[in-house]
């Protein structure tokens, strides 16, 4: 069962968490990169004219660089990002809209200097339609054991569902 960790990081904090998670669970790793990288002034939310504000207020898509080969092969996807305005940055939403999430199990992890996870998962759900969000965490512990425990919870939910599907198939056609 293949797992993938995808992340967007403006300052490197989320990148560090994503890399630690991928290493702890042996998952593939993909960085969500906007075609036009963000500068420090682009992410200065205190400036009403900053790019991040214009994107969020204008509900603008942010073109993403690169794609994931064989996305359909991944059963579980962990999505990481910094919380901007109580939700994922628009670049994450744009990325998510490009893929078919049907049947995927998703673990969301976010980094934040001050806000909790709140309704972040619910706000991301329309962009990952068809996926089942298993859990959402803010500011994950980067200790390997803690990362594995959280990932096992998400992966375990995937295994439980796969086992129940297998039981249903067996009941419907025991010859399979």
N, CA and C of each residue as an Amber inpcrd file, in Angstrom:
protein
   528
   0.8590000  -1.1700000   0.0000000   0.0000000   0.0000000   0.0000000
   0.9030000   1.2300000   0.0000000   0.8830000   2.0000000  -1.0860000
   1.7670000   3.1490000  -1.2060000   1.2010000   4.3730000  -0.4970000
   2.1170000   5.0860000   0.1690000   1.7530000   6.3350000   0.8480000
   2.5700000   7.4760000   0.2710000   1.9860000   8.6620000   0.3260000
   2.6050000   9.8590000  -0.2150000   2.4470000  10.9980000   0.7800000
   3.5040000  11.7770000   0.9430000   3.4440000  13.0080000   1.7270000
   3.6230000  14.1540000   0.7350000   2.6180000  15.0270000   0.6380000
   2.7100000  16.2200000  -0.2000000   2.6650000  17.4260000   0.7240000
   3.3910000  18.4670000   0.3550000   3.4210000  19.6290000   1.2400000
   3.7370000  20.8940000   0.4790000   3.2570000  21.9940000   1.0380000
   3.6580000  23.3310000   0.6180000   4.2950000  23.9840000   1.8340000
   5.4300000  24.6390000   1.6140000   6.1190000  25.3160000   2.7070000
   6.6440000  26.6490000   2.2150000   6.2170000  27.7160000   2.8660000
   6.6900000  29.0420000   2.4950000   8.0010000  29.3920000   3.1860000
   8.1860000  28.8970000   4.4150000   9.3670000  29.2870000   5.2020000
  10.3040000  28.1380000   5.5210000   9.9180000  26.9100000   5.2160000
  10.7400000  25.7490000   5.5150000  10.2590000  24.9410000   6.7110000
   9.3740000  25.4940000   7.5220000   8.8820000  24.7870000   8.7090000
   8.0690000  23.5580000   8.2980000   7.1270000  23.7330000   7.3820000
   6.3010000  22.6100000   6.9450000   7.1520000  21.6010000   6.1690000
   8.1380000  22.0660000   5.4170000   9.0340000  21.1550000   4.6920000
   9.7390000  20.2310000   5.6640000  10.2210000  20.7770000   6.7590000
  10.9150000  19.9830000   7.7660000   9.9920000  18.9050000   8.3320000
   8.7590000  19.2700000   8.6440000   7.7890000  18.3110000   9.1740000
   7.4650000  17.2300000   8.1380000   7.2780000  17.6330000   6.8830000
   6.9430000  16.6860000   5.8170000   8.0760000  15.6930000   5.5830000
   9.2890000  16.1930000   5.5490000  10.4450000  15.3200000   5.3440000
  10.5840000  14.3210000   6.4890000  10.3800000  14.7850000   7.7140000
  10.4700000  13.8960000   8.8760000   9.3780000  12.8320000   8.8240000
   8.1670000  13.2150000   8.4550000   7.0580000  12.2630000   8.3580000
   7.3380000  11.2230000   7.2740000   7.7340000  11.6770000   6.0840000
   8.0040000  10.7490000   4.9800000   9.1030000   9.7580000   5.3590000
  10.1350000  10.2450000   6.0050000  11.2280000   9.3610000   6.4250000
  10.7530000   8.3700000   7.4860000   9.9670000   8.8280000   8.4320000
   9.5070000   7.9710000   9.5300000   8.6290000   6.8200000   9.0440000
   7.8660000   7.0440000   7.9740000   6.9290000   6.0080000   7.5290000
   7.3040000   5.4040000   6.1720000   8.4030000   5.8510000   5.5770000
   8.8360000   5.3030000   4.2950000   7.9270000   5.6830000   3.1420000
   7.3860000   6.8940000   3.1780000   6.4700000   7.3650000   2.1290000
   7.2330000   8.1560000   1.0730000   6.6500000   8.2520000  -0.0940000
   7.1740000   9.1280000  -1.1380000   6.8790000  10.5650000  -0.7290000
   7.6270000  11.5060000  -1.3060000   7.5320000  12.9150000  -0.9200000
   7.3890000  13.7810000  -2.1690000   6.4670000  14.7550000  -2.1070000
   6.2790000  15.6960000  -3.2210000   6.0590000  17.0830000  -2.6550000
   6.8460000  18.0400000  -3.1380000   6.6800000  19.4290000  -2.7070000
   5.7600000  20.1630000  -3.6670000   4.7390000  20.7900000  -3.1230000
   3.8430000  21.6410000  -3.9040000   4.5490000  22.9880000  -4.0470000
   4.9490000  23.3150000  -5.2800000   5.6700000  24.5670000  -5.5240000
   4.8750000  25.4350000  -6.4870000   4.6190000  26.6730000  -6.0950000
   3.9530000  27.5720000  -7.0490000   4.9020000  27.8710000  -8.2070000
   4.3430000  28.0660000  -9.4020000   5.1870000  28.3930000 -10.5550000
   6.0090000  29.6440000 -10.2810000   5.4000000  30.6160000  -9.6150000
   6.1170000  31.8210000  -9.2100000   6.3370000  31.7150000  -7.6960000
   7.5790000  31.4590000  -7.2730000   7.8360000  31.2910000  -5.8340000
   7.4300000  32.5310000  -5.0260000   7.0780000  32.2880000  -3.7710000
   6.7180000  33.3740000  -2.8690000   7.9790000  34.0170000  -2.2900000
   7.9720000  35.3360000  -2.2340000   9.0240000  36.0710000  -1.5300000
   8.5160000  36.3690000  -0.1220000   9.3770000  36.8550000   0.7300000
   8.9470000  37.2250000   2.0790000   7.8520000  38.2840000   2.0340000
   7.9770000  39.2460000   1.1140000   6.9430000  40.2900000   1.0390000
   5.6190000  39.7290000   0.5060000   5.6770000  38.6730000  -0.3070000
   4.4560000  38.0380000  -0.8220000   3.6340000  37.3980000   0.2940000
   4.3000000  36.9580000   1.3500000   3.6100000  36.2510000   2.4330000
   3.4240000  37.1130000   3.6780000   3.6580000  38.4030000   3.5570000
   3.4730000  39.3180000   4.6840000   1.9900000  39.6740000   4.7900000
   1.2420000  38.8520000   5.5160000  -0.2070000  39.0080000   5.6170000
  -0.6250000  40.3420000   6.2310000   0.2990000  41.0300000   6.8990000
  -0.0400000  42.3310000   7.4980000  -0.1490000  43.4340000   6.4450000
   0.3900000  43.1780000   5.2680000   0.3130000  44.1330000   4.1660000
  -0.9040000  43.7620000   3.3130000  -1.9240000  44.6160000   3.2760000
  -3.1370000  44.2750000   2.5190000  -2.8820000  44.0650000   1.0270000
  -1.7550000  44.5670000   0.5090000  -1.4460000  44.4090000  -0.9080000
  -0.5290000  43.2170000  -1.1880000  -0.1900000  42.4620000  -0.1500000
   0.6840000  41.2990000  -0.3320000   0.0030000  40.2510000  -1.2050000
   0.8040000  39.5290000  -1.9420000   0.2990000  38.5020000  -2.8550000
  -0.6230000  37.5000000  -2.1510000  -0.2500000  37.0500000  -0.9590000
  -1.0760000  36.0520000  -0.2540000  -2.4740000  36.6050000   0.0230000
  -2.5750000  37.8830000   0.3400000  -3.8750000  38.5040000   0.5900000
  -4.6880000  38.6150000  -0.7000000  -4.0460000  39.0430000  -1.7650000
  -4.7360000  39.1660000  -3.0510000  -5.2660000  37.8070000  -3.5190000
  -4.4460000  36.7620000  -3.3440000  -4.8730000  35.4200000  -3.7570000
  -6.0670000  34.9410000  -2.9310000  -5.9850000  35.1150000  -1.6190000
  -7.0480000  34.6140000  -0.7420000  -8.3400000  35.3830000  -0.9540000
  -8.2650000  36.7100000  -0.9570000  -9.4640000  37.5360000  -1.1240000
 -10.0730000  37.3320000  -2.5030000  -9.2170000  37.2230000  -3.5120000
  -9.6920000  37.0250000  -4.8770000 -10.0310000  35.5830000  -5.2040000
  -9.8250000  34.6700000  -4.2430000 -10.0830000  33.2370000  -4.4500000
  -9.3960000  32.7490000  -5.7170000  -8.1450000  33.1830000  -5.8950000
  -7.4020000  32.8860000  -7.1140000  -6.6890000  31.5410000  -7.0470000
  -6.7130000  30.8440000  -8.1780000  -5.8740000  29.6650000  -8.3130000
  -4.4290000  30.1190000  -8.4270000  -3.5230000  29.3110000  -7.9090000
  -2.0980000  29.6070000  -7.9720000  -1.4440000  28.4700000  -8.7600000
  -0.9970000  28.7310000  -9.9820000  -0.4110000  27.6620000 -10.7880000
   0.7190000  26.9360000 -10.0520000   0.7060000  25.6020000 -10.1900000
   1.6490000  24.7280000  -9.4990000   2.6560000  24.1710000 -10.4900000
   3.8880000  24.0820000 -10.0530000   4.9800000  23.5280000 -10.8540000
   5.0590000  22.0220000 -10.6200000   5.0700000  21.2430000 -11.6930000
   5.2340000  19.7960000 -11.5860000   3.9450000  19.0590000 -11.2910000
   3.9940000  17.7450000 -11.5130000   2.8540000  16.8740000 -11.2420000
   3.3490000  15.5720000 -10.6190000   2.4240000  14.8440000 -10.0510000
   2.7450000  13.5550000  -9.4380000   2.4320000  12.4520000 -10.4430000
   3.4470000  11.6580000 -10.7570000   3.2670000  10.5120000 -11.6480000
   2.4830000   9.4340000 -10.8990000   1.5540000   8.8090000 -11.5490000
   0.8080000   7.6670000 -11.0170000   0.1660000   7.9630000  -9.6520000
  -0.4670000   9.1230000  -9.5320000  -1.1450000   9.4900000  -8.2900000
  -2.1680000   8.4240000  -7.8870000  -2.7580000   7.7880000  -8.8830000
  -3.7720000   6.7730000  -8.6070000  -3.2300000   5.5770000  -7.8310000
  -1.9170000   5.3760000  -7.8260000  -1.3100000   4.2500000  -7.1060000
  -1.2490000   4.4650000  -5.5940000  -1.4300000   5.7000000  -5.1420000
  -1.3390000   5.9890000  -3.7090000  -2.6930000   5.7830000  -3.0410000
  -2.6710000   5.0360000  -1.9360000  -3.8840000   4.7730000  -1.1660000
  -4.0600000   5.8350000  -0.0890000  -2.9460000   6.2030000   0.5480000
  -2.9740000   7.1800000   1.6330000  -2.0920000   8.3670000   1.2660000
  -2.6380000   9.5600000   1.4650000  -1.8970000  10.7830000   1.1670000
  -1.9310000  11.6820000   2.3990000  -0.7680000  12.1360000   2.8100000
  -0.6450000  13.0980000   3.9020000  -0.3900000  14.4530000   3.2520000
  -1.1690000  15.4550000   3.6300000  -1.0470000  16.7920000   3.0440000
  -0.6210000  17.7640000   4.1410000   0.4800000  18.4760000   3.8940000
   0.9700000  19.4390000   4.8710000   1.0850000  20.8380000   4.2940000
   0.8300000  21.8320000   5.1510000   0.8880000  23.2290000   4.7260000
   0.8360000  24.1330000   5.9500000   1.2730000  25.3830000   5.7910000
   1.0780000  26.3620000   6.8720000  -0.3750000  26.8450000   6.8180000
  -0.9330000  27.1400000   7.9560000  -2.3020000  27.6650000   7.9820000
  -2.2610000  29.1490000   7.6230000  -3.0030000  29.4950000   6.5840000
  -3.1620000  30.8890000   6.1640000  -4.6600000  31.1890000   6.2220000
  -5.0510000  32.1580000   7.0100000  -6.4520000  32.5760000   7.1010000
  -7.3620000  31.4360000   7.5510000  -6.8780000  30.5890000   8.4260000
  -7.6760000  29.4950000   8.9550000  -7.8710000  28.3380000   8.0050000
  -7.0680000  28.2660000   6.9510000  -7.2090000  27.1710000   5.9860000
  -5.9060000  26.9870000   5.2010000  -5.9600000  26.1110000   4.2250000
  -4.7890000  25.8670000   3.3760000  -4.5720000  27.0570000   2.4330000
  -3.3190000  27.3570000   2.1120000  -3.0440000  28.3880000   1.1020000
  -3.6590000  27.9860000  -0.2480000  -3.9960000  28.9610000  -1.0530000
  -4.6240000  28.6940000  -2.3460000  -3.8010000  27.7660000  -3.2240000
  -2.4880000  27.7990000  -3.1240000  -1.6490000  26.9310000  -3.9460000
  -1.9350000  25.4620000  -3.6300000  -2.2720000  25.1520000  -2.3870000
  -2.6180000  23.7710000  -2.0120000  -3.9440000  23.3850000  -2.6490000
  -4.9100000  24.2920000  -2.6150000  -6.2090000  24.0240000  -3.2330000
  -6.0640000  23.8030000  -4.7380000  -5.2750000  24.6360000  -5.3930000
  -5.0510000  24.4840000  -6.8300000  -4.4220000  23.1290000  -7.1220000
  -3.4060000  22.7630000  -6.3440000  -2.7660000  21.4570000  -6.4940000
  -3.8010000  20.3400000  -6.3650000  -4.6000000  20.3940000  -5.3120000
  -5.5460000  19.3210000  -5.0070000  -6.5820000  19.1390000  -6.1180000
  -7.0140000  20.2360000  -6.7160000  -8.0370000  20.1680000  -7.7700000
  -7.5470000  19.4160000  -9.0070000  -6.2540000  19.2390000  -9.1530000
  -5.6970000  18.6130000 -10.3490000  -5.7190000  17.0800000 -10.3030000
  -6.1620000  16.5010000  -9.1820000  -6.0890000  15.0480000  -9.0200000
  -7.4410000  14.4570000  -8.6320000  -7.5780000  13.1660000  -8.9240000
  -8.7730000  12.4240000  -8.5210000  -8.4950000  11.8050000  -7.1520000
  -9.2310000  12.2410000  -6.1480000  -9.0240000  11.8120000  -4.7610000
  -9.9630000  10.6790000  -4.3470000 -10.7520000  10.1820000  -5.2620000
 -11.7310000   9.1600000  -4.9450000 -11.0770000   7.9550000  -4.2680000
 -11.5900000   7.6200000  -3.0850000 -11.1150000   6.4560000  -2.3550000
  -9.8310000   6.6410000  -1.5680000  -9.2160000   7.8000000  -1.6490000
  -7.9670000   8.0510000  -0.9190000  -8.2700000   8.3300000   0.5560000
  -7.3570000   7.9010000   1.4000000  -7.3930000   8.2200000   2.8260000
  -6.4020000   9.3590000   3.0200000  -6.8070000  10.3850000   3.7610000
  -5.9920000  11.5870000   3.8810000  -5.7400000  11.9330000   5.3450000
  -4.4890000  12.2250000   5.6290000  -4.0960000  12.7990000   6.9110000
  -3.5930000  14.2060000   6.6410000  -4.1260000  15.1780000   7.3390000
  -3.7340000  16.5780000   7.1340000  -2.8730000  17.0210000   8.3070000
  -1.7380000  17.6400000   7.9810000  -0.9260000  18.2390000   9.0360000
  -0.6010000  19.6630000   8.6320000  -0.7150000  20.5470000   9.5930000
  -0.4940000  21.9590000   9.3170000   0.4780000  22.5290000  10.3380000
   1.1350000  23.5700000   9.9260000   2.0170000  24.2950000  10.8410000
   1.4210000  25.6750000  11.0550000   1.5770000  26.1580000  12.2660000
   0.9990000  27.4540000  12.5900000   1.7570000  28.0730000  13.7450000
   1.9440000  29.3710000  13.6600000   2.5880000  30.0930000  14.7380000
   1.6300000  30.4600000  15.8550000   0.3360000  30.3210000  15.6260000
  -0.5750000  30.7390000  16.6780000  -1.9690000  30.1620000  16.6230000
  -2.4240000  29.6970000  15.4560000  -3.7980000  29.1900000  15.3950000
  -3.8180000  27.6720000  15.4750000  -4.9650000  27.1510000  15.8770000
  -5.1580000  25.7130000  15.9170000  -5.6010000  25.2080000  14.5580000
  -5.9700000  23.9370000  14.5020000  -6.3780000  23.3220000  13.2370000
  -7.7800000  23.7680000  12.8370000  -8.6280000  24.0900000  13.8170000
  -9.9620000  24.6130000  13.5350000 -10.7090000  23.8270000  12.4750000
 -11.2550000  24.5400000  11.5070000 -12.0390000  23.9240000  10.4310000
 -11.2160000  23.7410000   9.1570000  -9.9060000  23.6870000   9.3320000
  -9.0100000  23.5770000   8.1820000  -9.3460000  22.3670000   7.3140000
  -9.5790000  21.2190000   7.9230000  -9.8820000  20.0070000   7.1580000
 -11.1900000  20.1650000   6.3940000 -12.2060000  20.7000000   7.0400000
 -13.4980000  20.8940000   6.3800000 -13.3760000  21.8520000   5.1910000
 -12.5320000  22.8600000   5.3250000 -12.3470000  23.8220000   4.2400000
 -11.5630000  23.2210000   3.0700000 -10.7420000  22.2010000   3.3400000
  -9.9810000  21.5380000   2.2770000 -10.8140000  20.4710000   1.5710000
 -11.8030000  19.9120000   2.2550000 -12.5900000  18.7880000   1.7280000
 -13.1300000  19.0110000   0.3120000 -13.6840000  20.1810000  -0.0380000
 -14.1970000  20.3350000  -1.4060000 -13.1280000  20.1830000  -2.4930000
 -11.8760000  20.3920000  -2.1430000 -10.8000000  20.2870000  -3.1280000
 -10.2660000  18.8630000  -3.2570000 -10.5950000  18.0160000  -2.2900000
 -10.1630000  16.6140000  -2.3240000 -11.4060000  15.7190000  -2.3040000
 -12.3710000  16.1090000  -3.0980000 -13.6510000  15.4070000  -3.1440000
 -13.4350000  13.9220000  -3.4150000 -14.1510000  13.1090000  -2.6480000
 -14.0370000  11.6560000  -2.7860000 -13.0600000  11.0390000  -1.8100000
 -12.2470000  11.8650000  -1.1550000 -11.2820000  11.3660000  -0.1610000
 -11.9370000  11.3010000   1.2050000 -11.3740000  10.4740000   2.0450000
 -11.8250000  10.3540000   3.4210000 -10.7310000  10.9330000   4.3190000
 -11.0200000  12.0740000   4.9360000 -10.0430000  12.6780000   5.8410000
 -10.1110000  11.9170000   7.1620000  -9.0060000  11.2640000   7.4970000
  -8.9470000  10.4360000   8.7000000  -8.6400000  11.2820000   9.9260000
  -7.6860000  12.2070000   9.8050000  -7.3070000  13.0300000  10.9490000
  -6.6090000  14.2880000  10.4510000  -6.6360000  15.3130000  11.2890000
  -5.9490000  16.5730000  10.9840000  -5.2590000  17.0480000  12.2570000
  -4.0020000  17.3990000  12.1160000  -3.1950000  17.8400000  13.2600000
  -2.4950000  19.1470000  12.9180000  -2.2460000  19.9380000  13.9490000
  -1.4510000  21.1420000  13.7840000  -0.1810000  20.9780000  14.6080000
   0.9260000  21.4290000  14.0490000   2.2350000  21.3990000  14.7190000
   2.5780000  20.0140000  15.2700000   2.7350000  19.0580000  14.3490000
   3.1060000  17.6870000  14.7020000   4.4060000  17.6470000  15.4860000
   4.4860000  16.7020000  16.4020000   5.7700000  16.4200000  17.0400000
   6.6640000  15.8170000  15.9590000   7.9150000  16.2260000  15.9000000
   8.8130000  15.7090000  14.8690000   9.6050000  14.4940000  15.3450000
   9.2900000  13.9990000  16.5250000   9.9380000  12.7870000  17.0000000
   9.4260000  11.6130000  16.1770000  10.3400000  10.7680000  15.7370000
  10.0030000   9.6650000  14.8520000   8.8730000   8.7930000  15.4000000
   8.9140000   8.4460000  16.6830000   7.8760000   7.5830000  17.2620000
   6.5120000   8.2560000  17.2220000   6.4620000   9.5520000  17.5010000
   5.1920000  10.2820000  17.4760000   4.6560000  10.3680000  16.0480000
   5.5370000  10.5980000  15.0890000   5.1190000  10.6520000  13.6880000
   4.5680000   9.3030000  13.2450000   5.2750000   8.2400000  13.5960000
   4.8230000   6.8980000  13.2260000   3.4780000   6.5800000  13.8650000
   3.2860000   6.9580000  15.1220000   2.0230000   6.6830000  15.8110000
   0.8600000   7.3810000  15.1100000   1.0600000   8.6520000  14.7530000
  -0.0070000   9.3710000  14.0660000  -0.2580000   8.7700000  12.6820000
   0.8180000   8.4980000  11.9460000   0.6740000   7.9230000  10.6090000
   0.0020000   6.5530000  10.6760000   0.3480000   5.7620000  11.6800000
  -0.2770000   4.4450000  11.8450000  -1.7760000   4.5720000  12.0710000
  -2.1820000   5.6220000  12.7850000  -3.6100000   5.8640000  13.0070000
  -4.3030000   6.1000000  11.6630000  -3.6870000   6.9210000  10.8230000
  -4.2650000   7.2120000   9.5060000  -4.1880000   5.9750000   8.6230000
  -3.0250000   5.3340000   8.5780000  -2.8560000   4.1370000   7.7630000
  -3.7290000   3.0020000   8.2660000  -3.8600000   2.8790000   9.5870000
  -4.6980000   1.8430000  10.1750000  -6.1450000   1.9830000   9.7550000
  -6.6130000   3.2010000   9.6740000  -7.9790000   3.4320000   9.1980000
  -8.1060000   2.9490000   7.7660000  -7.0560000   3.1440000   6.9910000
  -7.0610000   2.6670000   5.6130000  -7.1290000   1.1510000   5.5820000
  -6.3350000   0.4900000   6.4190000  -6.3170000  -0.9630000   6.4580000
  -7.6670000  -1.5110000   6.9320000  -8.2590000  -0.8670000   7.9590000
  -9.5640000  -1.3130000   8.4420000 -10.5890000  -1.2640000   7.3180000
 -10.5690000  -0.1780000   6.5460000 -11.5170000  -0.0550000   5.4410000
 -11.2470000  -1.0980000   4.3630000  -9.9710000  -1.3310000   4.0480000
  -9.6290000  -2.3340000   3.0440000 -10.0740000  -3.7220000   3.5050000
  -9.8810000  -4.0130000   4.7950000 -10.2900000  -5.3130000   5.3230000
 -11.8080000  -5.4650000   5.2720000 -12.5470000  -4.3910000   5.5970000
 -14.0110000  -4.4920000   5.5510000 -14.4890000  -4.6280000   4.1000000
 -13.8210000  -3.9560000   3.1630000 -14.1860000  -4.1090000   1.7570000
 -13.9320000  -5.5440000   1.3110000 -12.8140000  -6.1070000   1.7410000
 -12.4810000  -7.4920000   1.3830000 -13.5370000  -8.4490000   1.9310000
 -13.9980000  -8.2050000   3.1630000 -15.0430000  -9.0480000   3.7550000
 -16.3340000  -8.9430000   2.9460000 -16.6890000  -7.7380000   2.5230000
 -17.9050000  -7.5560000   1.7210000 -17.7910000  -8.2820000   0.3880000
 -16.6060000  -8.2130000  -0.2290000 -16.3970000  -8.8980000  -1.5020000
 -16.5050000 -10.4130000  -1.2910000 -15.9120000 -10.9200000  -0.2220000
 -15.9720000 -12.3460000   0.0870000 -17.4200000 -12.8100000   0.2580000
 -18.2350000 -12.0020000   0.9540000 -19.6440000 -12.3530000   1.1700000
 -20.3900000 -12.3690000  -0.1590000 -20.0830000 -11.4010000  -1.0190000
 -20.7850000 -11.2960000  -2.3040000 -20.3580000 -12.4180000  -3.2460000
 -19.0870000 -12.7610000  -3.2470000 -18.5730000 -13.7960000  -4.1540000
 -17.3940000 -14.4950000  -3.5000000 -17.6390000 -15.5600000  -2.7540000
 -16.5680000 -16.2550000  -2.0460000 -15.5250000 -16.8840000  -2.9670000
 -15.7980000 -16.9560000  -4.2570000 -14.8610000 -17.5530000  -5.2130000
 -13.6810000 -16.6180000  -5.5280000 -13.8220000 -15.3220000  -5.2240000
 -12.7700000 -14.3460000  -5.5740000 -11.5800000 -14.5240000  -4.6920000
